[in-house]
């Protein structure tokens, strides 16, 4: 895949994410996709395989009334692409020991994508 194709796939991923289209997201993923979320330097979530990712995506979608990732920058590395994002979401449910339903979450973070066989094979979100 060239950089234009990778960028287009990431834009599609973000569009599907923002519209809660889990099937759309999954259509972009390699069967053995790996996902990892790192918050404040700690791994908070990790999955391996497309079904584990789908389950996590469905659980995550249920937590939000609305959500929006906005891509600020793209950085192309030899085998990966890193994006910087602004994120905003409104909770649909209370988080244990955290924000309550109706509260907004805003953060800036980054996501790193790897590709294999024309699909996204790894995603690491950092905030």
C-alpha angles and dihedrals in degrees: 000000000000124000093261091056092047092049091049090050092050091049089052090049091052092046091051090045093052092049094047091243101154092171089054092051093047091050088066096051133096114238090247096044116161121210129189132175118202119190122181089347095307127108104238100171135017132175137176123201134024097272093052089050091049091052092050092046092051092048091048093048090054090058094061134069089191135354137179134189116194117194111226102175143003122214116188117208127180096273103002142051123218122199129190113219143190110216130196127172138167114218120237092189138031115264114225107263091351145071121345133234111287094028120122123234118203126181144147119228146139138248127205120205129195124192137212131172092356093305137096106267101176138018127187118185118198128190 
